Amino acid sequence: MSAIAFARSGCGGVVARVGEAEALLRAAGALWLAAARTLVVADLHFEKGSAYAARGQMLPPYDTAETLRRLAAEVEALAPATVVFLGDSFHDGHGEARMARPYAEALVALARGRTLVWVVGNHDVDGPANLPGEVVETLRIEGLTLRHEPEAGAQDGEAAGHLHPCARVSGPGRSVRRSCFVTDGRRIVLPAFGAYAGGLNVRDKAFAALFAVPPLAVALGPRHAQPIGWRRLVGD
Amino acid sequence: MDAALAQIELPQPFDAWFAARGWRPRAHQLAMLDEARAGRDALLIAPTGGGKTLAGFLPSLIQLAERPRPNAPPGVHTLYISPLKALAVDIERNLMAPISEMGLSIKAESRTGDTGMARRQRQRVKPPDILLTTPEQLALFCAWEGARLYFADLACVIIDEVHSVWPSKRGDLLALDLARLQQFAPAMRRVGLSATVDDPAVIQRWMAPRPGAEVDLVLGAPGAPPVVDILLSGGEVPWAGHTAHHAMAEVYDVIRKARIALVFVNTRFQAEFAFQELWRLNEDNLPIALHHGSLAAEQRRKVEAAMARGALRAVVCTSTLDLGIDWGDVDLVIQLASPKGASRMVQRIGRANHRLDEPSHALFVPANRFEMLECQAAREAIAENALDSEPERVGALDVLAQHIMGLACSEPFDLVALYDELRTAGPYRDLTWEDYEQVVDFVSTGGYALKTYDRFRRIVQGLDGLWRVRNEETALRHRMNVGAIVSPAMLSVRISSGRRSTPGRKIGEVEEGYLEVLEPGDTFVFAGQVWRLMGVTGTDVLVTSAAGEDAKMPSWGGSKFALSTFLAKRVRELMSDGDHWAVLPGDVREWLEVQRDRSAIPARDEMLLETFPHGQRHFMVVYPFEGRLALTTLAMLLTRRLERLGVGPLGFVCNDYALTIWSLKPMDRLDFADLFAEDMLGDDLEAWLAESAMMKGAFKACALISGLIERRFRQDKKSGRQISFSTDLVYDVLRRHQPDHLLLRAARADAAKGMVDVARLAQLLVRIKGRIRHAALDHLSPFSVPMMLEIGRQRSPGTAGEMILADAAETLIAEATA
């Protein structure tokens, strides 16, 4: 446990060392690499609502608007030079085509004066066709490799998404389940940033092989992110 | 028997069949026959053991026996609806006896969720004369293309246990389906069978086929009044507690002397606890069994079968056995801890002794002093035959959405004609056109202000102006999701095997959340044995045997049911009337007397409020006697206000009778009239409710029932857990972007009615306006002692998620810096 260096930040987030980089784990679920002025968000799953509606399940069509609202708030607070989308930015390959014009325009506005980088994921293998920004497989910033799906086995210096980590903590009489970051100080898995993206408990075996030591979870909250030790986490 | 009824004669072979048994038809059985011959709708209210079921079926059996065979219509003649699958199957068996003994050529068959595929298909092609089924199966029938033809000959529908069905979402669904059946078969008669209720007129109005239509009331002869005793262990009642642990030896003794006893408790934990305790005492090795909703279905069936065979001496059970098939030999009903309501208690007592002329015997075992007051009040109410009443039902909009989708799957509908049809259903008499249009829009596209889903419509309006389902695939998916019961996600309890802890033999199922208070390594009782929790993987709870060890028992103060309004009023009356105390045991009487001397006994229209310091804290104890749900809501809202007043509230506990709040600063100088002002039901309530887990739970139920979220997919069954997570996400997004959406309205109405009990809280605030009796004390009062003992034993519903996380984080930081 002592191998993982972290501290609370004044903004409500948690500062942690990941590989050689100092990362700010924001309460909203974004990763901020201050030295590179880079904001990283994972698994936005834009247009998940309309993907379900097309199959007959009429989920409220506000998920894209809500995800953009959260993203805009992070951009407003941090004024990044680069925004990295860490894959699965769209729920499926037709998501960009279904996206209503005002939302696409909001992304265009967001790109003004900064660079957008779209890392491809398994839901959006080609990346967006018409939105501004570069489409890449992986990216290196601050000694970190940014990719969608974590590489198998313990890795040094990696930031990834894909797994939608979630932490459950038991309290007196009830438990709380929240999206979270999870890191062992060498690599980090980001929570899903999208409004309709669900979560996978970090106690699930999908996480087991990724970390060399029992990792730290940083649970998201309305104002504060909370660092939670491995022993306090429970399965679903 | 009145003269007119005496004129009614049973035709042959019925008359001979009765005579051969030495029976004479009872007055209400003849009255029901008369109703049938006059073609009138009727509600029969009769106690258990009164031949109620036969009274319901007799007219149909006679009509079917007399019907000219060659021209026999092909469809179902009589449809019987039961709230329980087991009951439908049992009635089928019971009907077989008269049918075969009289040699009638009548086919009666049940159809439930458990009915095999082959039988279902045969039933569709060759309908039985009498079909016995459940509200859910009827809803499925109504969503089928062949429904109109299938039910065109329907002469009669019998709704059994109607008193338990109508005031619920299942009742809403049933009322809508009855309205549809009436369209198919306009001459169809409606027959309701009910246990004794406070106000039959509410059920008559619910049943009526259109507004203003009359449903006749037929009353069976009342049975002998029940004999209710209260068990006092050593003549004493404990100060606090919920398990009646103190009296278990006497309870065992009573079971030993009885033929067969049903031991009712209020929660599953109490059931496990009582079962464990009874077996600890069971030197005679009496066959005592356990029955509650968390046990695997096959295990419950086994217990029911053993009971039916007469192989058991006692069953410890929860409300799972409130209704059900007749067990003639039960001669004693024991209620451990408080009964909570008079009607439910009468229902439970009715499970003993199904012979009309002999009284049923019941024994109440109060677990603490407030419960003693409650047991006494219930006993007096039962003796006077005074029961809880239910308010008129307003149909839920999520149920309406499901029904409309079902109809569209069955056949195309006209918007205006359907509106008229829906309003013939009791709970939907006052449905406005605006709400109706919104529900149709919801069914079609989700009903969003943002119109982006028009191209994905689930129901579409054709060139003929009629609405129909988009395609067969959509209809198929709807049919897989029919029903108004949302069951919580279940986890399988399995014995962990091998060193790798792989899931082994299944010993039962528990609701998600049942074991939430336990950590791996803890021991607990389940299915009557002690287990150690190893962990949870996926949908399996892994356990190992911990036989012989003491089980950790989460103290579970709450009961599923809150004290009824009616019984609460009687408790307050009993308490305020010093002359009445003579009926109470000595120690309880003394407790009331000391309370009168040291603090105060409130008058019947007053609410007592005590303030006193204790330890390092200041306490406020309020005694409204209004049920746990309303008091929990009140405590939440008071805490918010006290926070704003700078009093520094630290926590609270509630039970059915009182609530206690403790704080950093004294509260005896507060303006209580202001503190309890009705305006707390405005913004404070809204703000708290929006964030509460109860509201999310209510939304989830509405989302599932309305079809926004599917319960079952065609290929893979999505686990309950995922559904729970995604409805929370949907809730958060919808609340921010369209707070007036239909489903949020429906969820708010449900939460306010059920879990939060806002209506009752509102009544309370009106009742106590200007009638708060404040006793500023410098020490504890006798009344407050049971409340003080609850502190630290109850799970606190107020603990916010943020606090749990912050606490976990602090522990971690302390560890890290140590």
Interface residues (C-beta under 8 A of the other chain):
Chain A: M1 S2 S50 A53 A54 G56 Q57 M58 L59 P60 P61 Y62 D63 A65 E66 A100 V169 S170 G171 P172 G173 R174 S175 V176 R177 R178 A195 Y196 A197 G198 G199 A219 G221 P222 H224 Q226 P227 I228 G229 R232 V234 G235 D236
Chain B: F442 T445 G446 G447 Y448 L450 T452 Y453 F456 R458 R470 E473 T474 R477 E516 V517 E519 P520 G535 V536 T537 G538 A693 L708 I709 E710 R721 Q722 F725 S726 L729 V730 D732 V733 L734 R736 H737 Q738 H741 R795 S796 P797 T799 G801 E802 M803 I804 L805 A806 D807 A808 A809 T811 L812 I813 E815 A816
